[in-house]
Each structure stands twice: as C-alpha cells, then as structure tokens.
Amino acid sequence: TRVKEVIVAGSKSTGVTLMGGGGVAAGTVINCAGPWCNQLTKQAGVEVPFTITPVRIQVAHKHVEGEFSRLPFVADCDSGVYFMPRMQNNQLVIGSLASKYETEEVDPDNYNVNLDPDFKSEFLAAVFHRLPTLPQAGQVVGFSSMYTMCEEDLHPIIGPTELEGYWVCNGFSGHGFKLAPAVGSGVAQKLTGCRLDTWETDVAIENFDPHRSRLGTGWGVGLGI
C-alpha cells in the first residue's frame, strides 16, 4: 500500500497514513520512495539542499545466442551505452551511460513506459560498432522506467533531516540496486545501534548526510561507496 502522507506532530514525525486507509505509527520514518520521494518530503515540510529529480531511463533487449550470451558487462563510455547478457533467457540488455539519455524529467505517475525508436537505433548502432559480428536480425524490444537523480553529484542523500524522526534515503542515480545491501545495513545499524548478522558494513552513512558538501574527487568523478 502506498504512503499517502507523513504524520507530523509539532517538530517530529510520528508515522504515516496509507492510500488504502489506516496508518502506521513509527518513531522513525525513512523516506526511500525513490521517484516519489519529493512528494512526501514536501508534504512533511522538509527542505533537502540537494536537487532530487525523477528521470526517464530506457532499456533495450535483443535476443542473442552462443558466445554473445556469455559476454561480460561492457560499459562503452565513448558511445554512452552499456550492454550485458542475461543468460537465463538469452537476451542482451542495452542501456544508457551518457547524461544525454538521463535528463528527461517525468511525473512518476504519468510517463511514457515504451522504448523510443530513435533511442533504440542509437543503442543498436553503438552495440554493432563494438560487436561487428553480432547478428542484426531478430526482434529488439524495450521499456522505460525511472532513475532518481541527485543532480549535484549523483550520490545518494541518506540521513536525518531537521524534522525529528524523519530520514531520507534517496537520489541513488541508477545505483540503488547495487548499493542497497550496504545502505540498508548501514542505516539499520545507525538507527538501532546494533551490529548485523548479515550484510555487515562499516560504511559511514554520515558521508551521505543530507547537509553534506558535494562529493567528488580531484579529477571531477563522483566518489563511490
């Protein structure tokens, strides 16, 4: 059930109400709503000094066989695409790396979920350039979903806000799936004060505090977890 709003009593969050009715009382509310995060943060009256933007991301799938189903993950920075096999269903997954493919801001409740023909053509041209022996015949399908981009440095915003009991955990810029185990472990340890039996991590969650400075390195590349 989707969260309708954050319950605020004075200067503290005390839980959430649900779209389907009812609510959940909580000493701490963690906003990890991804593309919908801004709606809840605004409703709670909280300001986060980073720009978190839901953007449309497109992915293409092409059927492959033989050696092409055993390729490694390839990031082609020159063309701005990546590709990787899914051996279970003999698909080559093609997606974007370049910022030009990650700038279409969308309404998370109303956006085009299909693959644009021009994007499909660009993706395929880049893949055939790197894999000239890849058969060009066969159907190519795809879809669109969303990233939640942190516009300032592409790194997540994780930690407490000025509203007591209200945390944010957003802006993963497409890396949330990979970072989720470490982030979940770090947040759980921070909130409970306990060590974990699984997915233990020593990552300092404070590095990603909502009021931190922009993260980066001397050569302008973002600093990873």
Secondary structure as the mmCIF struct_conf table of DSSP 4:
data_model
#
loop_
_struct_conf.conf_type_id
_struct_conf.id
_struct_conf.beg_label_comp_id
_struct_conf.beg_label_asym_id
_struct_conf.beg_label_seq_id
_struct_conf.end_label_comp_id
_struct_conf.end_label_asym_id
_struct_conf.end_label_seq_id
STRN STRN1 VAL A 3 ALA A 9
TURN_TY1_P TURN_TY1_P1 GLY A 10 SER A 11
STRN STRN2 LYS A 12 LEU A 18
TURN_TY1_P TURN_TY1_P2 MET A 19 GLY A 20
BEND BEND1 GLY A 21 GLY A 21
STRN STRN3 GLY A 23 ALA A 25
BEND BEND2 GLY A 27 GLY A 27
STRN STRN4 VAL A 29 ASN A 31
HELX_RH_3T_P HELX_RH_3T_P1 GLY A 34 TRP A 36
HELX_RH_AL_P HELX_RH_AL_P1 CYS A 37 GLN A 43
TURN_TY1_P TURN_TY1_P3 ALA A 44 GLY A 45
BEND BEND3 PRO A 49 PHE A 50
STRN STRN5 ILE A 52 HIS A 63
HELX_RH_3T_P HELX_RH_3T_P2 GLY A 66 ARG A 70
HELX_LH_PP_P HELX_LH_PP_P1 LEU A 71 PHE A 73
STRN STRN6 VAL A 74 ASP A 76
TURN_TY1_P TURN_TY1_P4 CYS A 77 GLY A 80
STRN STRN7 VAL A 81 ARG A 86
TURN_TY1_P TURN_TY1_P5 MET A 87 ASN A 90
STRN STRN8 GLN A 91 SER A 96
BEND BEND4 ALA A 98 ALA A 98
HELX_RH_3T_P HELX_RH_3T_P3 SER A 99 TYR A 101
BEND BEND5 GLU A 102 GLU A 102
STRN STRN9 GLU A 105 GLU A 105
STRN STRN10 ASP A 107 ASP A 107
TURN_TY1_P TURN_TY1_P6 PRO A 108 ASP A 109
STRN STRN11 ASN A 110 ASN A 110
BEND BEND6 ASN A 114 ASN A 114
HELX_LH_PP_P HELX_LH_PP_P2 LEU A 115 ASP A 116
HELX_RH_AL_P HELX_RH_AL_P2 PRO A 117 ARG A 130
TURN_TY1_P TURN_TY1_P7 PRO A 132 THR A 133
BEND BEND7 LEU A 134 LEU A 134
BEND BEND8 GLY A 138 GLY A 138
STRN STRN12 VAL A 140 CYS A 150
TURN_TY1_P TURN_TY1_P8 GLU A 151 ASP A 153
BEND BEND9 LEU A 154 LEU A 154
STRN STRN13 ILE A 157 PRO A 160
BEND BEND10 GLU A 162 LEU A 163
STRN STRN14 GLU A 164 GLU A 164
TURN_TY1_P TURN_TY1_P9 GLY A 165 GLY A 165
STRN STRN15 TYR A 166 ASN A 170
TURN_TY1_P TURN_TY1_P10 SER A 173 GLY A 174
HELX_RH_AL_P HELX_RH_AL_P3 GLY A 176 THR A 192
BEND BEND11 ASP A 197 TRP A 199
HELX_RH_3T_P HELX_RH_3T_P4 ILE A 205 PHE A 208
TURN_TY1_P TURN_TY1_P11 PRO A 210 HIS A 211
HELX_LH_PP_P HELX_LH_PP_P3 ARG A 212 LEU A 215
TURN_TY1_P TURN_TY1_P12 GLY A 218 TRP A 219
BEND BEND12 GLY A 220 GLY A 220
HELX_LH_PP_P HELX_LH_PP_P4 VAL A 221 GLY A 224
#
